[in-house]
Amino acid sequence: MNVKPDFSKNANVAATAPAYFSVWDLEAYYGESYIVQGVSFNVHEGEILALLGRNGAGKTSTLRAIARLDDPQVTHGEIWLDHQPLHLMRAHEASKLGIGLVPEDRRIIPGLTVEENIKLAQIAPPIGWSLSRIYELFPRLGERRLQEGVTLSGGEQQMLAIARALARDIKVLLLDEPYEGLAPVIVDEIEKTLRVIKEQGITTIIVEQNAVRALELSDRAVILDTGKIVFDGTAAEVLENESLRAEYLAI
């Protein structure tokens, strides 16, 4: 399917766009598959939003669409960051504006050390956190800065992937399954890191199958089911609603 994006239905949206980050009526396809079906939500500055749902609900696809990757193909809708129209941008332009995506597979570059992986993210502006500031947040990475990145443990690789995002001047951090395959004690460390990042005013959207841990960390939650939003509210509401969790999160 090759559909030309249609952003004309909300031609006057710029005048009323929320102050920080919003997704409005987003639709996206993988080929003929209609995977993101009219998704809309707002995120406040410095907030952590859990984007949840069962496997195949469209969570990762929504993150990829926000990051303006080529797949899935966005055919309709709008994405705004601090009054800037991300939906009119390509991935590299959205990155320059402040979108930082940490994909599920982490994308650590083989043959490069920890420090080289981080420095590579700073090869072009806008530059974010300094190496010293990154190593203060991730002392393990400082200890292993000359070690090849792909030889790190799973938890350390996740730290490196987040550190590489922070090396850019980001406003919105998109995390896809950051806890996958990690021991609970390592998840604790990642959560502490994300709280520090929140204190720095960075907005975070987290996709995570470990829904309870994600909800305990987050301010708000959006639940997807077959590409559509079925809940948008506080994380506490989801934790307190057993029937909602059972129906859409299987917990």
Number of C-alpha atoms within 10 A of each C-alpha: 9 10 12 10 15 13 15 11 10 12 8 9 16 12 8 8 20 17 15 18 21 21 22 18 15 23 25 28 20 16 13 9 10 15 23 29 21 16 21 18 16 17 22 16 18 18 18 27 27 26 28 27 27 18 13 13 20 26 27 24 21 25 22 22 24 23 26 24 17 12 13 22 24 26 18 20 22 26 25 22 23 15 17 17 16 25 24 14 16 13 18 12 14 21 22 16 19 20 24 24 23 22 19 17 13 20 14 21 14 11 13 16 20 28 20 18 23 26 17 13 18 20 11 10 10 15 16 18 17 15 17 11 14 21 17 12 17 19 13 13 22 17 11 15 18 13 17 18 25 18 14 18 11 17 20 21 20 26 24 28 25 26 24 28 25 25 24 25 20 21 22 27 24 25 24 23 20 27 24 16 11 16 11 11 10 17 17 14 13 21 18 14 16 20 15 13 18 17 12 10 13 21 24 25 22 25 26 24 19 15 22 16 16 25 24 14 18 22 18 23 26 24 24 26 21 17 22 19 21 14 17 18 14 16 21 14 15 22 15 10 10 13 12 17 17 10 12 17 21 12 13
